[in-house]
Amino acid sequence: SFARLHGIGRKDRYSYASVRCSEVGYWNDFLPLLDFTTLDSYCGSIRQYVDSGRLRSTTELYYPLRLKPRGKNSLDALRKNGVNHIELRCLDVNPLSEVGLFKEDVRFIHLLILYLMSLPDRPLSKSDQRTAIENSKTAALYDDAENEIIKDGKRLPLKIAAEDVLFEIKRFAEQNAPVFLPDLDHQLKKLSDTT
């Protein structure tokens, strides 16, 4: 298992809501900061890490999401053919499901992507990237009531931040995609479930 491979003891495993997404999960041994201004600048910023030897190849970039081309995964193909799909690496399996996720989880991910696509474009600074990575690693820890993430420059309990985002998504769904409201309620119930 992943935990055994990385020397994580039984007791330590219970410190993580997601070992895969935590600080002991799949991350580079340095924090790659990318330029998301254009596709060319994104590719160029990854190329710099490969050329400097920090990454052996582009496939070794462990980031919460990666832009992928159709066919062979290379920067040349990405530049030439554009983005075919986005790999969401910030998701983990649901341990309560025998198959790793419930249909409500898949439908919520669909809604989440629709919601994110509706937001206005904004620059993603290096500082924003550092904060996002720190927040991702914190979100992978127990306990969601005590751990804090940074939102809008302020520290906020993870559970409160999650509720805030889910209610923002709910407002979006009520106006644009009401078919997903039961799936959103399923996610909100997870935050209030004490069992």
C-alpha positions in Angstrom: 0.0 0.0 0.0 1.0 3.7 -0.3 1.4 4.0 3.4 3.6 1.0 3.8 5.7 2.1 0.8 6.3 5.5 2.4 6.9 4.2 5.9 3.7 5.6 7.4 2.7 3.8 10.5 -0.8 2.7 11.4 -1.1 5.5 14.0 0.1 8.1 11.5 -2.3 7.0 8.8 -5.2 8.2 11.0 -3.7 11.7 11.0 -4.6 12.1 7.4 -8.0 12.4 5.7 -5.9 11.8 2.5 -2.4 10.4 2.7 -2.1 10.8 -1.1 -2.8 14.6 -0.9 -0.9 15.2 2.4 2.6 16.5 2.8 3.8 12.8 2.6 1.9 12.2 -0.6 2.8 12.8 -4.2 4.6 16.1 -4.2 7.9 17.3 -5.7 10.8 17.7 -3.2 10.6 21.5 -4.0 7.7 23.7 -4.8 7.3 24.3 -8.5 5.9 27.7 -9.2 4.4 27.9 -12.7 3.4 30.8 -15.0 -0.3 30.3 -15.9 -0.5 33.5 -17.9 -0.6 31.7 -21.3 -0.2 28.1 -22.4 3.2 28.9 -23.8 4.3 30.5 -20.5 3.0 27.5 -18.6 5.0 25.1 -20.8 8.0 27.4 -20.6 8.0 27.4 -16.8 7.9 23.6 -16.6 10.6 23.4 -19.3 12.9 25.6 -17.0 12.6 23.0 -14.2 13.4 20.2 -16.6 16.4 22.1 -18.1 17.7 22.9 -14.7 17.5 19.3 -13.6 14.9 19.9 -10.9 12.6 17.6 -12.8 13.8 14.7 -14.8 10.8 14.9 -17.1 7.5 16.8 -17.4 5.7 13.7 -16.1 7.5 14.2 -12.8 5.6 17.4 -12.1 3.4 16.6 -9.1 0.9 19.4 -8.9 -2.8 19.5 -7.8 -3.7 19.8 -11.5 -2.0 19.3 -14.8 -2.8 20.4 -18.3 -2.6 17.4 -20.7 -2.5 17.2 -24.5 -4.2 14.5 -26.6 -1.8 11.6 -27.2 1.7 11.6 -25.9 2.2 13.7 -22.8 4.9 16.2 -23.7 5.3 20.0 -23.7 5.7 20.0 -27.5 2.4 18.2 -27.9 0.7 20.5 -25.4 2.1 23.6 -27.2 1.2 22.3 -30.6 -2.2 20.7 -29.9 -3.4 22.6 -26.9 -5.1 21.3 -23.8 -7.2 18.1 -24.3 -8.0 17.5 -20.7 -7.1 18.7 -17.2 -5.8 16.0 -14.8 -7.2 16.7 -11.3 -4.6 15.2 -8.9 -6.1 16.9 -5.8 -8.8 14.3 -5.6 -8.6 11.0 -3.6 -10.7 8.0 -3.3 -13.7 7.8 -0.9 -12.7 5.1 1.6 -16.4 4.6 2.5 -17.2 3.3 -0.9 -16.3 -0.2 -2.0 -15.3 1.1 -5.5 -13.6 4.3 -4.3 -16.3 6.8 -4.9 -20.1 7.2 -4.9 -22.1 8.5 -7.8 -22.9 11.6 -5.7 -19.1 12.3 -5.5 -18.8 12.1 -9.3 -21.8 14.3 -9.9 -20.4 16.8 -7.3 -17.1 16.9 -9.2 -19.0 17.6 -12.3 -20.8 20.5 -10.6 -17.5 21.8 -9.1 -16.0 22.0 -12.5 -19.0 23.8 -13.9 -18.8 26.3 -11.0 -15.1 26.9 -11.4 -15.6 27.5 -15.1 -18.2 30.1 -14.3 -15.7 32.2 -12.2 -13.9 35.1 -13.9 -10.3 34.6 -15.0 -7.8 36.0 -12.6 -4.0 35.9 -12.3 -2.5 33.1 -10.2 0.6 34.7 -8.6 3.4 32.7 -7.1 2.1 33.7 -3.6 -1.3 32.4 -4.6 0.2 29.1 -5.7 2.2 28.8 -2.4 -1.0 29.4 -0.4 -3.0 26.9 -2.5 -0.4 24.2 -2.0 -0.2 24.8 1.7 -4.0 24.7 1.9 -4.2 21.5 -0.1 -1.8 19.8 2.3 -3.6 21.1 5.3 -7.0 20.0 3.9 -5.6 16.4 3.8 -5.1 16.4 7.6 -7.5 15.6 10.4 -9.2 17.4 12.1 -11.2 19.7 9.8 -12.6 21.6 12.8 -9.2 22.6 14.1 -7.0 22.9 11.0 -6.9 26.3 9.4 -6.4 27.3 5.8 -5.8 30.7 4.3 -8.7 32.3 2.5 -8.7 35.9 1.3 -5.5 36.5 3.3 -7.0 35.3 6.6 -6.8 32.1 8.5 -10.1 30.3 8.7 -11.0 26.9 10.2 -11.0 24.3 7.3 -14.6 23.3 8.1 -15.9 26.9 7.9 -14.0 27.5 4.7 -15.4 24.3 3.2 -18.9 25.3 4.2 -18.4 28.8 2.7 -17.3 27.3 -0.6 -20.1 24.7 -0.7 -22.7 27.4 -0.1 -21.2 29.5 -2.9 -21.5 26.5 -5.2 -25.1 25.9 -3.9 -26.1 29.5 -5.0 -24.5 28.8 -8.4 -26.3 25.4 -8.7 -29.7 26.9 -7.7 -29.5 29.3 -10.6 -27.7 27.2 -13.2 -27.7 23.5 -12.4 -30.5 22.6 -10.0 -30.2 18.9 -11.0 -27.0 18.7 -8.9 -28.5 20.1 -5.7 -29.0 16.6 -4.1 -25.3 15.9 -4.7 -24.3 19.1 -3.2 -26.5 18.4 -0.1 -24.7 15.0 0.1 -21.3 17.0 0.5 -22.7 19.4 3.0 -24.0 16.5 5.1 -20.5 15.2 5.3 -19.4 18.4 7.1 -22.2 18.1 9.7 -21.9 14.3 10.2 -20.2 13.6 13.5 -20.1 9.8 13.0 
